């Protein structure tokens, strides 16, 4: 089972459930969607916690969704709810615009290569420094050492080249389910891709 967050008018072709606050059931955008719309109305990770059973879902997927979630507790709620509904070994794939990231080879900041788009969109409320922001949610030296209520994901895997990340995403869009491998990548110097796995 694949749950997509924020499918909009171009949902993932394999989505079994789409959760989107801006395109509710029977909207013109929904009716124009190519694939059948399986939308749940309402805020998924706040008022509707428990809507899906724990450990029911194989994959959670979102493209340009996380930048619309406020930092702090709302962001923790989304991450924790994805963790809760995933089966062990299930994956959470995120695609999001980058404000900055670290070069995987030299470790130097690469934020000078990031464009204005993440800041300019008036609907963006969150700007991730990527992948460093994900390390706080993952097993490893950056995970919190206090109880902030964060469910911990498997260690964030290695950086993969852009072509390999695109190939992995294309395989996910087909009938093949992704492996539980975690990874991160940067596409076109402005778009981050990360896949986390539930331990």
One Martini backbone bead per residue (centre of mass of N, CA, C, O) as a GRO file, in nm:
protein
  199
    1UNK     BB    1   0.096   0.036   0.023
    2UNK     BB    2   0.032   0.376  -0.091
    3UNK     BB    3   0.103   0.695   0.048
    4UNK     BB    4   0.003   1.025  -0.037
    5UNK     BB    5   0.131   1.350   0.004
    6UNK     BB    6   0.015   1.590  -0.185
    7UNK     BB    7  -0.093   1.507  -0.493
    8UNK     BB    8  -0.289   1.676  -0.624
    9UNK     BB    9  -0.305   1.675  -0.991
   10UNK     BB   10  -0.038   1.456  -0.970
   11UNK     BB   11  -0.050   1.160  -0.892
   12UNK     BB   12   0.053   0.877  -0.795
   13UNK     BB   13  -0.002   0.583  -0.972
   14UNK     BB   14   0.016   0.393  -0.686
   15UNK     BB   15  -0.194   0.520  -0.517
   16UNK     BB   16  -0.423   0.438  -0.250
   17UNK     BB   17  -0.366   0.714  -0.090
   18UNK     BB   18  -0.476   1.057  -0.074
   19UNK     BB   19  -0.341   1.348   0.095
   20UNK     BB   20  -0.533   1.656   0.050
   21UNK     BB   21  -0.621   1.989   0.133
   22UNK     BB   22  -0.650   2.147  -0.165
   23UNK     BB   23  -0.793   1.867  -0.303
   24UNK     BB   24  -1.076   1.769  -0.273
   25UNK     BB   25  -1.337   1.613  -0.322
   26UNK     BB   26  -1.484   1.701  -0.627
   27UNK     BB   27  -1.293   1.865  -0.765
   28UNK     BB   28  -1.180   1.974  -1.061
   29UNK     BB   29  -0.893   1.866  -1.019
   30UNK     BB   30  -0.972   1.581  -0.946
   31UNK     BB   31  -1.139   1.512  -1.207
   32UNK     BB   32  -0.867   1.560  -1.392
   33UNK     BB   33  -0.740   1.325  -1.300
   34UNK     BB   34  -0.608   1.035  -1.416
   35UNK     BB   35  -0.635   0.909  -1.154
   36UNK     BB   36  -0.778   0.786  -0.905
   37UNK     BB   37  -0.935   0.928  -0.627
   38UNK     BB   38  -0.789   0.895  -0.285
   39UNK     BB   39  -0.924   1.102  -0.059
   40UNK     BB   40  -0.846   1.271   0.243
   41UNK     BB   41  -1.000   1.475   0.450
   42UNK     BB   42  -0.775   1.652   0.622
   43UNK     BB   43  -0.558   1.657   0.883
   44UNK     BB   44  -0.353   1.399   0.923
   45UNK     BB   45  -0.134   1.479   1.177
   46UNK     BB   46  -0.368   1.581   1.377
   47UNK     BB   47  -0.689   1.516   1.388
   48UNK     BB   48  -0.617   1.210   1.228
   49UNK     BB   49  -0.503   1.031   1.420
   50UNK     BB   50  -0.552   0.691   1.332
   51UNK     BB   51  -0.675   0.645   1.046
   52UNK     BB   52  -0.439   0.452   1.030
   53UNK     BB   53  -0.297   0.176   1.080
   54UNK     BB   54  -0.055   0.026   1.214
   55UNK     BB   55   0.154  -0.126   1.004
   56UNK     BB   56   0.013  -0.100   0.684
   57UNK     BB   57   0.244   0.043   0.520
   58UNK     BB   58   0.496   0.053   0.267
   59UNK     BB   59   0.444   0.361   0.160
   60UNK     BB   60   0.568   0.695   0.159
   61UNK     BB   61   0.480   0.991  -0.038
   62UNK     BB   62   0.651   1.305  -0.141
   63UNK     BB   63   0.602   1.612  -0.340
   64UNK     BB   64   0.619   1.911  -0.237
   65UNK     BB   65   0.529   1.916   0.099
   66UNK     BB   66   0.725   1.980   0.347
   67UNK     BB   67   0.736   2.301   0.292
   68UNK     BB   68   0.418   2.316   0.418
   69UNK     BB   69   0.543   2.249   0.700
   70UNK     BB   70   0.576   2.326   1.004
   71UNK     BB   71   0.776   2.366   1.234
   72UNK     BB   72   0.796   2.142   1.474
   73UNK     BB   73   0.523   1.975   1.564
   74UNK     BB   74   0.406   1.937   1.277
   75UNK     BB   75   0.658   1.788   1.168
   76UNK     BB   76   0.666   1.563   1.377
   77UNK     BB   77   0.387   1.450   1.309
   78UNK     BB   78   0.447   1.357   1.023
   79UNK     BB   79   0.688   1.175   1.081
   80UNK     BB   80   0.540   0.994   1.296
   81UNK     BB   81   0.303   0.900   1.118
   82UNK     BB   82   0.467   0.759   0.905
   83UNK     BB   83   0.603   0.563   1.100
   84UNK     BB   84   0.345   0.427   1.216
   85UNK     BB   85   0.215   0.314   0.936
   86UNK     BB   86   0.463   0.165   0.887
   87UNK     BB   87   0.629  -0.089   0.815
   88UNK     BB   88   0.880  -0.269   0.864
   89UNK     BB   89   1.088  -0.132   0.606
   90UNK     BB   90   0.952   0.103   0.530
   91UNK     BB   91   0.898   0.396   0.320
   92UNK     BB   92   1.015   0.749   0.293
   93UNK     BB   93   0.955   0.972   0.032
   94UNK     BB   94   1.134   1.280  -0.049
   95UNK     BB   95   1.055   1.590  -0.217
   96UNK     BB   96   1.258   1.897  -0.221
   97UNK     BB   97   1.349   2.202  -0.174
   98UNK     BB   98   1.650   2.384  -0.150
   99UNK     BB   99   1.859   2.586   0.055
  100UNK     BB  100   2.071   2.363   0.158
  101UNK     BB  101   2.396   2.192   0.131
  102UNK     BB  102   2.628   1.926   0.137
  103UNK     BB  103   2.899   1.816   0.013
  104UNK     BB  104   2.970   1.475  -0.021
  105UNK     BB  105   3.291   1.509  -0.045
  106UNK     BB  106   3.390   1.787   0.118
  107UNK     BB  107   3.162   1.930   0.322
  108UNK     BB  108   3.074   2.177   0.187
  109UNK     BB  109   2.893   2.432   0.129
  110UNK     BB  110   2.600   2.475  -0.122
  111UNK     BB  111   2.405   2.734  -0.098
  112UNK     BB  112   2.506   2.903  -0.356
  113UNK     BB  113   2.324   2.702  -0.557
  114UNK     BB  114   2.062   2.825  -0.456
  115UNK     BB  115   1.772   2.941  -0.523
  116UNK     BB  116   1.467   3.135  -0.484
  117UNK     BB  117   1.215   2.946  -0.471
  118UNK     BB  118   1.180   2.855  -0.169
  119UNK     BB  119   1.130   3.163  -0.077
  120UNK     BB  120   0.902   3.275  -0.282
  121UNK     BB  121   0.692   3.089  -0.188
  122UNK     BB  122   0.406   3.167   0.004
  123UNK     BB  123   0.349   2.850   0.099
  124UNK     BB  124   0.613   2.846   0.244
  125UNK     BB  125   0.728   2.734   0.594
  126UNK     BB  126   0.983   2.553   0.506
  127UNK     BB  127   1.355   2.519   0.539
  128UNK     BB  128   1.569   2.289   0.438
  129UNK     BB  129   1.868   2.151   0.557
  130UNK     BB  130   2.022   1.939   0.330
  131UNK     BB  131   2.046   1.650   0.527
  132UNK     BB  132   2.077   1.752   0.821
  133UNK     BB  133   1.776   1.752   0.917
  134UNK     BB  134   1.744   1.433   0.903
  135UNK     BB  135   1.945   1.339   1.131
  136UNK     BB  136   1.739   1.391   1.372
  137UNK     BB  137   1.558   1.125   1.266
  138UNK     BB  138   1.818   0.944   1.291
  139UNK     BB  139   2.034   0.719   1.322
  140UNK     BB  140   2.287   0.864   1.523
  141UNK     BB  141   2.467   1.147   1.633
  142UNK     BB  142   2.197   1.353   1.588
  143UNK     BB  143   2.018   1.241   1.766
  144UNK     BB  144   1.828   1.272   2.021
  145UNK     BB  145   1.896   1.308   2.397
  146UNK     BB  146   1.587   1.351   2.414
  147UNK     BB  147   1.238   1.369   2.478
  148UNK     BB  148   1.058   1.477   2.178
  149UNK     BB  149   0.888   1.251   2.017
  150UNK     BB  150   1.090   1.102   1.823
  151UNK     BB  151   1.098   0.897   1.565
  152UNK     BB  152   1.336   0.660   1.463
  153UNK     BB  153   1.525   0.610   1.197
  154UNK     BB  154   1.716   0.498   0.993
  155UNK     BB  155   1.996   0.547   0.871
  156UNK     BB  156   2.130   0.764   0.666
  157UNK     BB  157   2.227   0.727   0.376
  158UNK     BB  158   2.384   0.768   0.103
  159UNK     BB  159   2.496   0.928  -0.150
  160UNK     BB  160   2.355   0.978  -0.477
  161UNK     BB  161   2.339   1.008  -0.785
  162UNK     BB  162   2.120   1.154  -0.988
  163UNK     BB  163   2.068   0.914  -1.184
  164UNK     BB  164   2.010   0.704  -0.962
  165UNK     BB  165   1.773   0.850  -0.829
  166UNK     BB  166   1.594   0.859  -1.080
  167UNK     BB  167   1.580   0.552  -1.113
  168UNK     BB  168   1.448   0.494  -0.839
  169UNK     BB  169   1.193   0.664  -0.889
  170UNK     BB  170   1.097   0.517  -1.145
  171UNK     BB  171   1.061   0.241  -1.007
  172UNK     BB  172   0.845   0.346  -0.808
  173UNK     BB  173   0.632   0.421  -1.035
  174UNK     BB  174   0.617   0.148  -1.073
  175UNK     BB  175   0.550  -0.179  -0.965
  176UNK     BB  176   0.798  -0.139  -0.801
  177UNK     BB  177   0.922  -0.174  -0.506
  178UNK     BB  178   1.112  -0.048  -0.283
  179UNK     BB  179   1.365  -0.052  -0.105
  180UNK     BB  180   1.503  -0.009   0.228
  181UNK     BB  181   1.690   0.192   0.129
  182UNK     BB  182   1.883   0.460   0.208
  183UNK     BB  183   1.882   0.807   0.083
  184UNK     BB  184   2.051   1.077  -0.101
  185UNK     BB  185   1.986   1.369  -0.317
  186UNK     BB  186   2.064   1.583  -0.604
  187UNK     BB  187   1.865   1.786  -0.825
  188UNK     BB  188   1.964   2.044  -1.015
  189UNK     BB  189   2.073   2.200  -0.745
  190UNK     BB  190   1.752   2.211  -0.582
  191UNK     BB  191   1.665   1.901  -0.538
  192UNK     BB  192   1.554   1.689  -0.296
  193UNK     BB  193   1.630   1.343  -0.207
  194UNK     BB  194   1.461   1.107   0.017
  195UNK     BB  195   1.513   0.789   0.195
  196UNK     BB  196   1.337   0.635   0.446
  197UNK     BB  197   1.348   0.390   0.716
  198UNK     BB  198   1.193   0.160   0.901
  199UNK     BB  199   1.310  -0.054   1.151
   0.00000   0.00000   0.00000
